[in-house]
Amino acid sequence: EAGVAQSPRYKIIEKRQSVAFWCNPISGHATLYWYQQILGQGPKLLIQFQNNGVVDDSQLPKDRFSAERLKGVDSTLKIQPAKLEDSAVYLCASRLGQANTGELFFGEGSRLTVL
Amino acid sequence: EDKVVQSPLSLVVHEGDTVTLNCSYEVTNFRSLLWYKQEKKAPTFLFMLTSSGIEKKSGRLSSILDKKELFSILNITATQTGDSAVYLCAVIQGAQKLVFGQGTRLTINP
């Protein structure tokens, strides 16, 4: 079974530039999450999709971050314009979406460095 | 505000020691608690706990949940250098939202 695919793995940009990350979840997984993990901290939820609908985006900085999952499969996360504090690993994860199907499968992450 | 707090934040022990990692939580509409191990890449799943008092075991690792006192512990016996990692605790709430703790960085010295 193929895992959660993310790209790019690494990205270095200057502040005020834009960047986009892509995620393809495990086939059939209805729930998709984007997390931001700053060095030394636990993952922080940015947005959660159920199929192509947004379940929770309360912690997404909407003035600069946006995410979509138009066909309910793959998803993109965009940052525009980037700030220094956006330097982090952006983790995508997916689940089947059924209650108590606990395991969350993570991608390898996209490491962003903002200079 | 929902929160998941792990302790200690960092722990250094010698190979062969036993360690206990703690996770306490205050969340609305609790469903389950998960433990993950994170080495240099993505977190990998260890356990899911839903019921109080039922220990889950996998080799040298075990975990238990106390829903009355709102905490969980992760035990690792006879530690090995390969156990060095960040251990993350996460809570599943209502609509399957996962809230993570800040993690415990465990270092096992030979």
Chai-1 contact restraints between the chains, C-beta under 6 A:
chainA,res_idxA,chainB,res_idxB,connection_type,confidence,min_distance_angstrom,max_distance_angstrom,comment,restraint_id
A,T31,B,Q96,contact,1.0,0.0,6.0,A-B,restraint_1
A,Q41,B,Q102,contact,1.0,0.0,6.0,A-B,restraint_2
A,G42,B,L88,contact,1.0,0.0,6.0,A-B,restraint_3
A,G42,B,F100,contact,1.0,0.0,6.0,A-B,restraint_4
A,G42,B,G101,contact,1.0,0.0,6.0,A-B,restraint_5
A,G42,B,Q102,contact,1.0,0.0,6.0,A-B,restraint_6
A,G42,B,G103,contact,1.0,0.0,6.0,A-B,restraint_7
A,P43,B,F100,contact,1.0,0.0,6.0,A-B,restraint_8
A,V55,B,A95,contact,1.0,0.0,6.0,A-B,restraint_9
A,D56,B,K97,contact,1.0,0.0,6.0,A-B,restraint_10
A,G102,B,S32,contact,1.0,0.0,6.0,A-B,restraint_11
A,G102,B,L34,contact,1.0,0.0,6.0,A-B,restraint_12
A,G102,B,M48,contact,1.0,0.0,6.0,A-B,restraint_13
A,E103,B,F45,contact,1.0,0.0,6.0,A-B,restraint_14
A,F106,B,A42,contact,1.0,0.0,6.0,A-B,restraint_15
A,F106,B,P43,contact,1.0,0.0,6.0,A-B,restraint_16
A,E108,B,K41,contact,1.0,0.0,6.0,A-B,restraint_17
A,E108,B,A42,contact,1.0,0.0,6.0,A-B,restraint_18
A,G109,B,A42,contact,1.0,0.0,6.0,A-B,restraint_19
